[in-house]
Amino acid sequence: MVCSATILCATAHAQNLRMPAPSTTQTIKQDFGLGSIELSYSRPGMKGRTIFGDLVPYGKVWRTGANQATTLNFSDEVSIGGKTVPAGKYGLVSIPNKSSWTLIITKQLDVTSPAAYKPENDVVRVEAKTITMDEPMETFTMQFGDVQASSCALYILWDKTAVSLPITTNVDSKVMGQIDNAMNKDNKPYFNAALYYLENGKDLNKALEWFNKATEQNPSAFWVWHQKAKCLAKLGKKKEAIESAKKSIELAKQAQNDDYVSLNEKLLSTLN
């Protein structure tokens, strides 16, 4: 009877024992385009083992991590490998080889072994060349890099091997649609619309028209005067650009904003 009680007590304590996971889980959310991408995966360590070609065999489907299935959740439509991938949650699996990997976006969210993978659920396959890193990455790592308005890359790094998965999204048509819609309403976003036109190679004369409207809405907005000066400079209207930059400096000094004073001084140095 005493023995049974001791065993029950030990079992109860064992059930309450918490230990660190050998391969920790990481979730990353990256703002991208007009939405975001969320990545969830597990991170095994090298621990003195030979990784590719041994622990992770060449030519076989790999969950691209450990423990759980690796997933990507796109809040908006993206393009991968030249194919449109609708918003939603997908699995990411791979087939590593020495000189290149096959990266697979799949509808499956449960691939934790080669036997679980079903090719008929593939959404897109991309061939990615391997890059040999100078220093080994001890812990399996995935991260987003080269993040721009409409493109980014998902980097996969472990041991001395790196591969990347390019991802793009169509931002321009969506923003232009928003601008067209907003300009038909009472509260027109002149500054933001003009700035988008200026920074994305659109109609600079239309951008200038909107910058003028924005300065009328908020005459003390030094940041608006600065962007107007840049627009005028691109249009070749040097004299007006200098006047706008000087106006921005005057207003920035009143607001005690040294950053914009410096920005305008740099702009003026290219116009004098």
Buried (B, 14 or more C-beta within 10 A) or exposed (E): EEEEEEEEEEEEEEEEEEEEEEBEEBEEEBEBBBBEBBBBBBBBBBEEEEBBEEBBBEEEBBBBBBBBBBBBBBBBBBBBBEEEBEEEEBBBBBBBBEEEBBBBBBEBBBBBEEEBBEEEBBBBBBEBEBEEEEEEBEBBBBEBEEBEBBBBBBBBBBBBBBBBBBBBBBBBEBBBEBBEEBEEEEEBBBBBBBBBBBEEEBEBEEBBBBBBBBBEBEEEBBBBBBBBBBBBBBBEBEEBBBBBBBBBBBBBEEBEBEEBBEBBEEBBEEEE
